[in-house]
Each structure stands twice: as structure tokens, then as C-alpha cells.
């Protein structure tokens, strides 16, 4: 079996990671400012 991730899967993973970062970073900054 191939361990290479297809381009579609890779873009999907990147999109999810970006969305998670966009959610987590502002929450982290708000906690630091309190």
C-alpha cells in the first residue's frame, strides 16, 4: 500500500489545520490578555 497522501487529502488536512489554528489562536490570545 502507498503511504503517499493524495493532493486532495493533503489540501483537506491543511484546510482543517488552518481552521483549527484560526479558532485556537484568538482564544489563546484572549486568555493571555485577561
C-alpha positions in Angstrom: 0.0 0.0 0.0 1.2 3.5 -0.7 1.8 5.8 2.2 1.8 8.9 -0.1 -1.1 11.2 0.7 -3.0 12.4 -2.4 -3.1 16.1 -3.1 -6.8 16.4 -2.3 -6.3 14.7 1.1 -3.3 17.0 1.8 -5.2 20.1 0.9 -8.1 18.9 3.1 -5.7 18.4 6.0 -4.1 21.8 5.6 -7.6 23.4 5.4 -8.6 21.7 8.7 -5.3 22.7 10.4 -5.8 26.3 9.3 -9.3 26.4 10.6 -8.2 24.9 14.0 -5.4 27.5 14.2 -7.8 30.3 13.4 -10.1 29.2 16.2 -7.4 28.4 18.8 -5.1 31.4 18.4 -7.6 34.1 19.2 -8.8 32.1 22.2 -5.2 31.7 23.4 -4.6 35.5 22.9 -7.8 36.4 24.8 -6.7 34.1 27.7 -3.3 35.8 27.8 -4.9 39.3 27.9 -7.2 38.6 30.8 
